[in-house]
């Protein structure tokens, strides 16, 4: 459920045997579509670790913007606002 500001957090993980097949960007795209299909969702956030470059690339590919420190120790935070979202491949 979104918080009072209309924010939801997504998370994803791809097993190592299935990485580098384009599954993560596709999965994140579907999560974005599903989240924004709910009118009360205005922002999506996602966290990752700064050394996980593939995860950062997936978020950036899907239009997420770097925000700064994450909500968990050592994590960094990305966000996507409904008004700035577009279907990216």
C-alpha positions as CSV (number, residue, x, y, z in Angstrom):
1,X,0.0,0.0,0.0
2,X,1.2,3.5,-0.7
3,X,2.1,5.7,2.2
4,X,0.3,9.0,2.9
5,X,2.3,10.8,0.2
6,X,1.4,8.1,-2.4
7,X,4.8,6.5,-2.4
8,X,5.4,2.7,-2.9
9,X,8.7,0.9,-2.9
10,X,9.6,-1.8,-5.4
11,X,12.2,-4.5,-5.1
12,X,13.4,-7.3,-7.4
13,X,16.1,-9.9,-7.7
14,X,17.1,-12.2,-10.5
15,X,18.8,-15.5,-9.8
16,X,22.4,-15.5,-11.1
17,X,21.6,-18.2,-13.8
18,X,19.0,-15.9,-15.3
19,X,20.9,-12.6,-15.2
20,X,21.9,-10.7,-18.4
21,X,18.8,-11.8,-20.3
22,X,16.8,-8.5,-20.0
23,X,14.5,-10.0,-17.4
24,X,15.1,-7.3,-14.7
25,X,14.3,-4.3,-16.9
26,X,11.2,-6.1,-18.1
27,X,10.1,-7.0,-14.5
28,X,10.7,-3.5,-13.3
29,X,8.7,-2.1,-16.2
30,X,5.8,-4.3,-15.2
31,X,6.1,-3.3,-11.6
32,X,6.0,0.4,-12.7
33,X,2.9,-0.2,-14.8
34,X,1.1,-2.1,-12.0
35,X,2.0,0.5,-9.4
36,X,0.9,3.5,-11.5
37,X,-2.3,1.7,-12.5
38,X,-3.5,2.6,-9.0
39,X,-4.5,6.3,-8.9
40,X,-3.3,6.8,-5.3
41,X,0.3,5.9,-6.3
42,X,2.3,9.1,-7.2
43,X,5.9,8.0,-6.7
44,X,7.9,4.8,-6.8
45,X,11.1,4.4,-4.9
46,X,13.8,1.6,-5.1
47,X,17.0,1.1,-3.2
48,X,20.2,-0.6,-4.1
49,X,23.8,-0.7,-3.1
50,X,26.2,1.7,-4.8
51,X,28.4,-1.1,-6.0
52,X,25.6,-3.0,-7.8
53,X,26.0,-1.3,-11.2
54,X,23.7,-3.7,-13.0
55,X,20.9,-2.8,-10.6
56,X,21.6,0.9,-11.0
57,X,21.5,0.6,-14.8
58,X,18.1,-1.2,-14.6
59,X,16.6,1.6,-12.5
60,X,18.1,4.3,-14.7
61,X,17.0,2.5,-17.9
62,X,13.4,2.5,-16.5
63,X,13.5,6.3,-15.8
64,X,14.4,6.3,-12.1
65,X,16.4,9.2,-10.9
66,X,19.1,9.1,-8.2
67,X,17.9,10.8,-5.0
68,X,20.7,10.2,-2.5
69,X,21.2,8.0,0.6
70,X,18.8,5.1,0.9
71,X,16.6,4.3,3.9
72,X,18.8,1.4,4.8
73,X,22.4,1.5,5.9
74,X,24.7,1.8,2.9
75,X,21.9,1.8,0.3
76,X,21.2,4.5,-2.3
77,X,17.8,5.7,-3.3
78,X,16.2,6.1,-6.7
79,X,12.7,7.4,-7.4
80,X,10.2,7.7,-10.3
81,X,7.4,10.2,-10.2
82,X,4.1,9.5,-12.0
83,X,4.5,12.8,-13.9
84,X,8.0,11.9,-15.1
85,X,7.3,8.3,-16.0
86,X,7.3,6.9,-19.5
87,X,7.6,3.4,-20.8
88,X,11.3,3.0,-21.5
89,X,12.8,-0.2,-22.9
